[in-house]
Amino acid sequence: MKPVRLMSFNVRYDTATDGVHNWAHRRRLVADTIRYHDPDVVGVQEAMTHQLRELETLLSGYEWVGDVRDTDAPSGEHTAVGYRRERFSGLATDTFWLSETPETANSVGWDARHPRVATWVRLRERGADRPLVLLNTHLDHAGGRARREGIELALSRLADLVDDAAVVLCGDFNCVVGGPAHAAASEYSLPGGRQLRDSRRLAPTCHGPTTTRTDFEDLLPEMGIDHVFVSDDASVTGWAAVTDRDDAHYASDHLPVVVDCVF
């Protein structure tokens, strides 16, 4: 497989309470940030239905997959995956809920405040044999047990999917490096004797801050909660927390994480 550029990006849901930082003032900046850094595959979190549709229009080279986390609210949030349609074909995809009943739409797990989901996709690069399986998730911000149980469920599903495929786990963990959910994913055993590894620990150099949170205008320190994990047979050549912004604000209240790797 040729080198792959991955991105994980919490784009912040659309809410009027953000005032001058709401989606109407950021949508082109979000799209421009993705377009400029040119990921082959991008996992987004918090994208409401209309936000995802706008990204589809503004980023016409991507195919998007993922179901809404709350089917009672059609405008609700997605944990979606976009992939370059000229490079990859989608072989299979699914969304499941991070709860005791993962196939039950809208289910809220453990001590979570909201329904949380994970979306996975199996991709095949055109002209290549080895597939790529990527799982994108957004763990709960309030429930510590929900984060621990949610990541364990996501990891278990991932292990069932990957066989000998290249593997990526990404998302907003609402958990810093070394926290329980991050620790559960670190060195998680995959089939065939492989392990998951935090891509920033495999990268020869890391660019940008360790935090991945903003208040739209300034960085919020010690909040590196957005992560990209890869199987340890990958060679990671670069990791960056992207601090691009315009004169008014960052594109979101999270920084996108960009990872370059070869599987």
N, C-alpha and C positions, 0 to 999 in steps of 0.2 A: 504494500500500500504506500502511496506517495505521502509526503508529510501532510499532516492534518492540523489545521488551526481550529481550536475549540474556544467557545465563549460561554460563560454563564453570566446572566444579566437580569437582576431584579429591576424591572422597569417602573415600578411603583404604580399602583392602581389609580384610576382617574377619580379624583374627589375634589369638589369645589373648595373644601377647607384648606387646600394647599395654596389658594389665592394665586399670586403671580407665578407660582411654581407648578400649577396644575397642568394636566396633560396637554391642554390646548397650546400651552406655551413651551412644551418640551418635546412634542411628538416628532418634529423634524430633527431635533437634536439627537433624540434616541436613534432614529433611523440613520442619520448621518454618521453617528458613532459606530453603529454596526457596519454600515457600508464602508467606512474608512478602514476599519480594522479587518474587514473582509474574512470573517470566520467561515469555515466550511460547514460547521455545525454549531448552532447556538441554542442553548436552553434558556428560556425566559421564565421569570416568575412574576406573578401578580397581574399579568396582562388580562384585562377584561375583554369580553367578546369584541366590542367595537375597537379597542386598542389593537387587538390581534388582526382584525380586518384591515385597519389602517396600515399596520406593518406589512401585511401582505401586499397592499397597493404600493407602498413606498419602497419595498424591497422585493421587486418582482422576480428575482432569481431564486427565491427560496420557496420550498414546499413546507407547510406547517402542519403538525399533527398534535393532538392533545384535546381532551374533553374538559368542559367546564367543571369546576369542583362542586358547584351547587346547582343542580339541574332545575331547582325551583326558581332560580334567578338567572335567566338566560344571558344577562349581561355580566354574570359573575366572572371570577378570576380563573385563569388557566395557568398550568405549569407546562408550557408548550415547548416543542422542539422544532426548530427550522433547519432545513438542510438544503444545500445547493443541488437543485434538480439536474443541473448539467453534469454534475460529478457523481451523484449517488442516486440509486433507486431504493425506494422503501419496500422492504420485504414483509414487515409485520410491525404492528404498533398496538399499544393498549394503554389505558389509564386505569389506575386502581386507587382506592381510598386508603389512607393510612389510619386504619381502625381495626377493631376486632372482627369486623365484617367487611373486608376490603372490596368485595364485589357489589356491596350495597351503596348505590349512589346517595350522596349527601351525608353519609355516616360520619359521625364525629368520634374520634378515638380517644380513649383513656381520659386524661385531664385537659385535652385540647380545647381551645376556645372556638375554633372554626373547623369546618371540614378541610382536610388536607389531602392532597393527591400526589401521586407520582406518575409520570408518563415515560414509557420506554419506547424505543424504536430500534429495529434491526435494519441496518443499511448495508448495501453492497456498492462498492465503488465500481463504476463501469470499467470493464476490462480487467478487474481483479477478482481473485477467488475468495479472499478472507473477508468475512463480514465484520461490521462494527456495530456493537450494541451500546447504546447510550441511554442511561436512565437519569431523568431530571426531576428534582423534587423541591419542596418547600416545607420545611418542618415548622411546627407550631411555635409561635413566639412566646406563649404563656405557659404551656404545660411541659414541665421537665420530663415527666413520664412519657408523654406523647412524643417528645423528641427521641427518647431512647427506644421506645417500642416502634416508633415510625421508621427509624433508620434500620432497625433490625429486620422489619418486614421488607423494606426496600432492598436490603442486602440479600435476603433470602430469595426474593423474586429474581434479583439479578443473577445470583448463582445458578438458578434453574434455567436461565435463558442463554448463558454465554457459551457453553461448550468450549470450542477453541477460538471464539471470536475475540477481536480486540474489544476492550471494555473501558467505558467511561461512566463515572458517577459524578453528577454535578448538581449544584443548587444552592439555595439559601438555607443553611442549616440552623440559623438563629443560635449559633453555638461557635465559640472561638476555638482556635487550635488547642487541642488538649482537653476540651470539654467532652462530656460523655458521648454525644452523638459523633463528634469528630473522631474520638478515640475508637469507637466501635467500627468505623469505616477503615481506620488506619490498619494496614496489614491484615485486613479481612481475607480469609482463605477462599479462593476461587477453585473451581474444578481444574484438574491438571497440575496442581501444585503451585499455581500462581497466587499472588496476593494483590490487593488494592494498595496503592500508595498515594499520598497527597502529592500532587504534581509539583507543588512549590518546593518540596523536599527533594525531588528528583532533578529539578532544574539546576544547571550550572550557575546561572545568575537569575536574580529576581529583580524586577523593575517596578518602581512605584511604592506606595506606602503599604504597611502591613494591615492597616484598617481598610475595610471596604464599605464603610458607612459615611454618609454626609447628611447635613441638614439642608441640602440643596446649595448652600452658599459656602460652607466650610466643611472640612473633614472632621469626623467624630473619632477621636483616638481610641485605640485598643478595642476595636469592634470589627476584627477580621472574621466575618461570619459567612462569607461566600466562598465555596470550595469546589475544586475540580480534582477528582481522584481518577487515576488510570491504573490499568493492570501493570504489574512490574516488569512485563516484557516490553513495555514501551520505552523509547528513548525520548525524554523530555528535553527540548532544546531551548525553551524560553517560557517564562511565567511573568505576567504583569497584571497589576491592578491599575486599570486605565483611568487617568485623572483628567481626561479631556473635558472641556467645558466651553461655554461661550461667555460673553460679558456679564450675563445675568445669573447663571446658575450651572450646576452640574446637570447632566441629563436625567438623573434620578437621585433618590436618597440612598442608592447603593452604587458603588463603582462596578463596572463590568470586570470580570477576570478573564484574561486571554492566555491560552496555553498552546504552545507549538510542540508537536510531538510526532514521532514516527513509530508505527506499530510493526 
